[in-house]
C-alpha cells in the first residue's frame, strides 16, 4: 500500500493499493506531525 494526495477537502493523503487489489481508499490527515486515519473510506 502507498499514499497519494487526497482530493477530499480536509484530508491530506489517501491509501492506494499497489498492484492488483480493491478499490477502497482510506483518507488521512496530518495532525501535529502524526498521520491519522479517522475512518473516511471511499471507493475509487
C-alpha positions in Angstrom: 0.0 0.0 0.0 1.2 3.5 -0.7 -0.1 7.0 0.0 -1.1 9.6 -2.6 -2.6 13.1 -2.2 -6.3 13.1 -1.3 -8.8 15.1 -3.4 -11.2 15.3 -0.4 -11.3 18.6 1.4 -9.9 18.4 4.9 -7.7 15.4 4.2 -4.0 15.3 3.2 -3.5 11.7 1.9 -5.3 8.6 0.9 -4.1 5.0 0.8 -3.6 3.4 -2.6 -3.3 -0.4 -3.1 -0.3 -1.2 -5.2 -0.7 -3.9 -7.9 -4.0 -5.9 -8.0 -6.4 -5.0 -5.3 -9.6 -3.4 -4.1 -10.9 0.0 -4.9 -11.2 1.2 -1.3 -9.2 4.3 -0.3 -8.7 5.2 3.3 -8.3 9.0 3.7 -5.9 10.5 6.3 -4.9 13.9 7.7 -1.7 15.0 9.5 -2.4 16.4 13.0 0.6 17.7 14.9 3.0 15.8 12.7 1.1 12.5 13.1 -0.8 10.7 10.3 -4.4 9.9 11.4 -6.9 7.7 9.6 -10.2 8.9 11.1 -12.4 6.4 9.2 -13.3 8.0 5.9 -13.3 5.3 3.2 -14.2 5.9 -0.5 -14.4 3.6 -3.5 -12.3 4.6 -6.5 
